[in-house]
Amino acid sequence: MRVLPNAGKLAMVLGTRTILLDSKHRFLPSLTQLNSSSLCSLQSQLHTDASSGICRGSYCQMSQHPVHSVMSKTCFSTKAGTSNGNSTGRFTAAIATTDACDSNAALLASGDLRALDPIFKIYGQRRAFSGPIITVKVFEDNVLVRQLLESRGEGRVLVIDGGGSTRCALVGGNLAESAHNMGWAGIVVNGCIRDVDEINACDIGVRALGSNPLKSNKKGVGDKHVPVHIAGTLIHYGEWLYADSDGILISKTELSI
């Protein structure tokens, strides 16, 4: 177990909890837009360190920022914090959905691991995220959504069943920023979002059917922590969600590769 001292610096530059590298230890394209001199310097150092074997193996300690190697991908997990510096208190590593499917044929066959129908668009800077699921069921009303996203997320994923309505938005830029600050790993909306540019600038993973500039009702009607049926799959509170560029998986239990 070795130490890679650049992890703390990398976390401060990116302010993120999960950084993916490809098989050549380069940042994935989603991070290349962050073209600061500090990031470029860190990328060069990380490439050198990884190539020289400092991060060889399935796990390396990185100054309290763990590194997990998943097949040809390396997942740098950093500890997320709130805007006021308070820690959200959990580490998580992204697991590639393709690897999860290939390694868990028995779970797929039993239905304990399911893939959502590919109906969602990708928003937010965090293209890969995972965590325990919190469910909420609403219809063109986001009061309960706000209540949840303004509470401590602790690395969880909020799955919002908006009934598939595209007539208004259930999540906007302010809520996405609040979710990030409160430690939510991601948001999946069976409905629409708005303030797309703001959400895309936020370090959180978001999936939604699309966008609509109209805001939702504020009556507070809905249910929390109930089973929801989204994208051809019944999803239960407490299950696990894994999302990346290839799609979204729902697992009855936490996965490992």
C-alpha positions in Angstrom: 0.0 0.0 0.0 1.7 3.2 -1.1 1.0 6.9 -0.9 0.3 9.2 -3.9 0.5 12.6 -2.4 -1.1 14.5 -5.3 -4.6 13.2 -4.5 -5.4 15.9 -1.9 -4.3 18.6 -4.4 -6.3 17.0 -7.1 -9.4 17.0 -4.9 -9.0 20.7 -4.1 -8.6 21.6 -7.8 -11.6 19.6 -8.9 -13.8 19.7 -5.8 -15.1 16.3 -6.7 -15.3 12.8 -5.1 -14.7 10.5 -8.2 -12.2 11.0 -11.0 -11.9 8.4 -13.7 -8.8 7.6 -15.7 -8.6 5.5 -18.8 -6.2 2.5 -19.2 -3.3 4.8 -20.1 -3.8 6.8 -16.8 -5.2 9.8 -18.6 -8.2 11.8 -17.5 -11.4 10.9 -19.3 -12.7 13.6 -21.9 -15.3 14.9 -19.4 -12.5 16.4 -17.3 -10.3 17.8 -20.1 -12.4 21.0 -20.1 -11.0 21.8 -16.7 -7.8 23.0 -18.4 -6.2 24.9 -15.6 -2.4 24.9 -15.1 -2.8 23.1 -11.8 -4.9 20.3 -13.3 -2.5 19.9 -16.2 0.4 19.6 -13.8 -1.4 17.1 -11.7 -2.4 15.1 -14.7 1.2 14.8 -15.8 2.3 13.8 -12.3 -0.4 11.2 -11.9 0.4 9.7 -15.3 4.0 9.5 -14.3 3.2 7.9 -11.0 0.8 5.4 -12.4 3.1 4.4 -15.2 5.9 3.8 -12.8 3.8 1.5 -10.7 3.0 3.6 -7.7 -0.7 2.7 -8.2 -0.3 -0.9 -9.3 -2.9 -3.2 -7.9 -6.5 -3.0 -6.9 -6.1 -0.5 -4.1 -3.7 2.2 -3.1 -3.9 4.7 -0.3 -3.7 8.3 -1.4 -3.4 10.6 1.6 -7.0 9.5 2.7 -8.2 9.6 -0.9 -8.5 5.9 -2.0 -7.9 4.7 -5.6 -9.8 1.7 -6.9 -8.7 0.0 -10.2 -11.7 -1.4 -12.0 -10.7 -3.5 -15.0 -9.1 -1.0 -17.5 -10.4 2.0 -15.5 -9.0 3.6 -12.4 -11.5 5.3 -10.1 -10.1 8.0 -7.8 -12.5 8.4 -4.9 -12.2 11.6 -3.0 -14.1 12.8 0.0 -16.9 15.2 -0.9 -17.5 18.3 1.3 -20.1 20.9 1.7 -19.6 24.5 0.8 -18.9 25.5 4.4 -16.2 22.8 4.7 -18.2 20.2 6.6 -17.5 16.7 5.4 -20.4 14.6 4.0 -18.6 11.6 5.5 -18.5 8.8 3.0 -16.2 7.4 0.3 -17.5 5.7 -2.8 -15.9 4.4 -6.0 -17.6 4.3 -9.4 -18.0 0.9 -10.9 -18.3 0.7 -14.6 -21.8 -0.5 -15.5 -20.4 -2.8 -18.2 -18.1 -4.5 -15.8 -20.9 -4.8 -13.3 -23.0 -6.6 -15.8 -20.2 -8.8 -17.0 -19.3 -9.9 -13.5 -22.8 -10.5 -12.1 -24.6 -12.7 -14.6 -26.4 -14.5 -11.7 -27.7 -11.3 -10.3 -29.0 -10.3 -13.7 -30.7 -13.6 -14.2 -32.4 -13.4 -10.8 -33.5 -9.8 -11.2 -31.5 -8.6 -8.3 -29.5 -6.5 -10.8 -31.5 -4.6 -13.5 -30.7 -2.1 -16.2 -33.0 0.9 -16.7 -34.4 1.5 -20.2 -32.1 4.0 -22.0 -34.5 7.0 -21.8 -32.4 9.4 -19.8 -30.2 12.3 -20.9 -26.9 13.0 -19.0 -26.4 16.3 -17.2 -23.9 17.5 -14.6 -20.2 17.2 -14.4 -20.2 13.8 -12.7 -20.9 11.4 -15.4 -20.3 8.3 -13.2 -21.9 8.1 -9.8 -23.4 5.5 -7.4 -25.0 5.2 -4.0 -27.9 3.9 -2.0 -31.3 5.0 -3.3 -33.8 7.4 -1.7 -37.1 7.5 -3.6 -39.8 10.1 -3.9 -42.9 10.1 -6.0 -44.5 13.4 -7.1 -46.3 14.8 -10.1 -45.5 18.3 -11.3 -44.7 19.3 -7.7 -41.2 19.5 -6.3 -41.8 20.5 -2.6 -40.7 17.1 -1.4 -37.8 17.0 -3.8 -36.5 20.2 -2.3 -36.9 19.0 1.2 -34.8 15.9 0.4 -32.1 17.6 -1.6 -31.7 20.3 1.1 -31.1 17.5 3.7 -27.8 15.5 4.1 -27.3 13.2 1.2 -24.3 11.2 2.6 -23.4 9.8 -0.8 -26.9 8.7 -1.7 -28.8 9.0 -5.0 -32.3 10.6 -5.1 -34.6 8.8 -7.6 -37.6 11.1 -8.4 -40.6 9.5 -10.1 -42.3 12.5 -11.7 -44.7 10.3 -13.6 -42.8 11.0 -16.8 -44.3 14.4 -17.1 -42.4 16.8 -19.3 -44.7 19.8 -18.8 -42.5 21.4 -16.1 -39.2 20.9 -14.3 -38.7 19.2 -10.9 -35.1 20.2 -10.4 -33.3 23.4 -11.2 -29.8 24.9 -10.8 -30.3 25.9 -7.2 -31.5 22.5 -6.1 -28.6 20.8 -8.0 -26.1 23.0 -6.2 -27.8 22.4 -2.9 -27.6 18.6 -3.6 -23.9 18.9 -4.3 -23.3 20.9 -1.1 -25.3 18.5 1.0 -23.4 15.5 -0.3 -25.8 13.8 -2.7 -24.0 11.6 -5.2 -26.6 12.0 -7.9 -30.2 12.6 -9.0 -32.3 10.6 -11.4 -35.5 12.4 -12.6 -38.3 10.6 -14.4 -39.3 14.0 -15.6 -37.6 17.3 -16.5 -35.0 19.7 -15.2 -34.3 23.3 -15.9 -31.3 25.7 -15.7 -29.3 23.2 -17.7 -26.2 25.3 -18.0 -26.0 25.7 -14.2 -26.5 22.0 -13.6 -23.9 21.1 -16.2 -21.4 23.4 -14.3 -22.2 21.6 -11.0 -20.2 18.6 -9.7 -23.1 16.2 -9.4 -24.5 13.5 -11.6 -28.0 14.1 -13.0 -30.2 12.1 -15.3 -33.5 13.3 -16.6 -35.9 12.9 -19.6 -35.2 16.4 -20.8 -35.5 20.0 -19.9 -38.3 22.5 -19.6 -38.1 26.1 -18.4 -41.4 26.0 -16.6 -41.3 25.6 -12.8 -43.4 23.0 -10.9 -46.3 23.4 -8.5 -45.6 24.0 -4.8 -48.4 22.1 -3.0 -46.3 19.5 -1.3 -48.2 16.5 -2.7 -46.3 13.2 -3.0 -44.7 10.3 -1.2 -41.2 9.6 0.1 -39.4 6.2 0.5 -42.0 4.3 -1.6 -41.4 1.9 -4.5 -41.4 3.7 -7.9 -41.6 2.2 -11.4 -39.2 4.0 -13.8 -37.8 3.1 -17.2 -39.3 -0.4 -17.1 -38.0 -1.2 -13.6 -39.5 -1.3 -10.1 -37.1 0.5 -7.8 -37.2 0.2 -4.0 -35.9 2.6 -1.3 -32.6 1.3 0.0 -31.4 -0.4 -3.2 -28.2 0.7 -5.0 -27.9 2.7 -8.2 -24.9 2.8 -10.5 -24.8 5.2 -13.4 -22.2 6.1 -16.0 -22.1 7.0 -19.7 -23.3 3.5 -20.7 -26.5 3.5 -18.6 -28.0 3.0 -15.2 -28.2 -0.1 -13.1 -30.3 -0.9 -10.1 -29.0 -3.5 -7.6 -30.7 -5.0 -4.6 -27.4 -4.8 -2.7 -24.1 -2.9 -3.0 -21.9 -4.3 -5.9 -18.2 -5.2 -5.9 -16.0 -6.2 -8.8 
